[in-house]
Amino acid sequence: MSKEEKQQLFKEALGNYPTGVTIVTAAKEDGTPVGLTVNSFASVSLDPLLILWSVDHRVSSKDAFINGENFAVHILAADQVELCKTFATPNVDRFSKCSWNMSEHNIPIIDGAFAVLQCRHYKAVEAGDHTIIIGEVLDIDIEKRDPMLYHRRNFGSIPAQFYTDIDEKK
C-alpha cells in the first residue's frame, strides 16, 4: 500500500471518529489575536490539570502557539458552526467576525462557547508534521449550552436520541 493510500485510509478512519470541535486562541508578542479551529484536543492529567492539542507546521500562526506563554481552548457550542468554519478558513480576519475580549491572562476569549479553558504553555512536543502543545489549565468557564459534534465532515448537536437511550438504560 502506498503512502498516499495509507493517508487516505487514515483520514477515513479518523473522520468516522466523532469528536468535539474547538477554537484555540492566543496573542502574538505584539498583542495581535490569533486563532484556529482544532479537533485534536484531549485531556491529559487531573493533577496538574493538563490538556493537549496539536498544530500543523503549515499554519502561519504556529509560532504564537508554540512559543507563546498562554492560550485558550474554546469548546464550541452546537450553534457556532459558522464561527468554526471562519476560524478554519485561511487569510480571513477571523476576529472581526466574532465578539471577543482579552482576558486577564492576555488571551483572546471568544463569546458563546460551551466552555473555555485558559491555559499556560506547559510543553511542546514535535511529532511528524505537527507540534503537540500541552497546556496547564489556569481558568475554566462553562456555559450551559449544547456542545458541537463533528463526524464525517459534518457539524451539529449531539442527537437527542443519544440522551434518550441513556435514560432508558437506567
N, C-alpha and C positions, 0 to 999 in steps of 0.2 A: 504494500500500500504506500502511495506517495505521501510526502509531507502535506501537500495541499488537500489530499483526500482525508488524512487524519485530522487536519484542522477543521475541515467541513463537518466531519462526524462529531468532533469535539463541540463545535458551535451548536449542532443539532441536539446533542445530548444535554448541554447546559441550558439551551433555550427551552427545554422541556422541564427545567427545574424551576418551579415558581419561587420568586423572591420578592422582597420589598424593594423599593427604589428610594435612593437618597440623592440629595444635592449636597456636595461638600463645598464649603466656602472658607476663604482666608483673605488676608490683606497682604499685598506686596509691601516691600520696605517703604515705599512712598505713600502707603495708605490706600492705594487703589484696590477695590474689592475684586476678587476673582472667585469663580465657582464653576462646577461642572457636575453633570448627572453621573451617578455612580451606583452600580448594583453589586459591586464586590465588597460588601460590608458584612462584618461579623463581630460578635463578642469574643473576647479573648480571656479575660480574667475578672473575678469579683474582688480580689484583694492583691494589688490595687485594681480599681475599675479601669480596664483596658479594652479598647476596640481596635479593629483594623479595617483597612480598605486599601485598594491599590490604584495607582495612577499610571497610565500609559506613558511611556517615554516620549511619544509624539505630541503630547498635549503641550501647548505653548505656555501654560501657566504652571507647569510641573515644578519648577524651581521654588515658587512661592509655597507650595505644599511640602516639598521635600526638605527645604532649608528653613521654612518659617517656624515661628515659635508656637503659634496656636492655629486651630482650625475648628470648624463646626460641621457636624453631620446632621442634616435635616432629614428625618424620616418623613417622606412625603405623605400627605393625605390623599385620599382617593380622588378628590376633585381638583388636584393640581397637575393634571396631565399636560396641559399647555405649558406650564412652568417647567415641567420635566423635559419636555421637548425643546424648549427655549435654551435650557442650560446644556443640552446635548448638541446644539447647533453651533458650528464654528463661525467665527467672525461676526458675532452679534453682540450688541451692547446689552448683555443679559440683565444687569441690574436696573436698567431703565424700564424693564418690562415687569417689575415686581415692586412690592413695598418691602422695605428693609431698613434696619437700623444697625449702627455699630455698637457692639456690646462693651461692657466694662473690661473685657479681655482683648479688646481691639480686633474683634471678629465680626464680619458682616453676618447679621441674623435676618433671614427671610421670614416674613409673616405667614402664618397659616399652616405651618407644617404640623403633622401629627405629633412629632417630638423633635427636640433639638438637643444635641449633645455637644457642649462646648468642651474642647479638648486641648491639652498641652501636648506638643510633639514629644513622644517618648522614644521612638526608634524608627529608623528606615532600613529596610532590607531589600537589596537588589535581587530581583527574581525574573530572569528572562527579559522580556520587553516591557516589564512593569517594575515599579518600586512599591513594595508593601509598606504602608505607613501605619504605625501603631501609635495610638493616642491615649493619654491618660485623661479620663473624664473629669472635668472640673465642675460643670454645672449641667443639670438636666431639667428641661421644661417639657411638659406633656399637655396637650390639649385633647379633650375627649372627642376625637374625630375618627372616622374610618380610615385606616391606612391604605396606601396604594399597593396593588399587587401587579407584578409583571410576569407574564407567561406567554410563551410562543410569540414574542414581539408585540404583545397586546398589553394594555394597561387597564386597570379597573379596580373596583372594590372587591373585597372578599365576598363571595356569593352567600346570600342569606341561608341557603341550604346547608352550608358548612356548619353554621351555628345550630341549625335545627337538628342535624344529625348528632351533634354533640349532646344537645339537651335530651334527645330521645334515649341516649345510651346511659344516662344517669340512673 
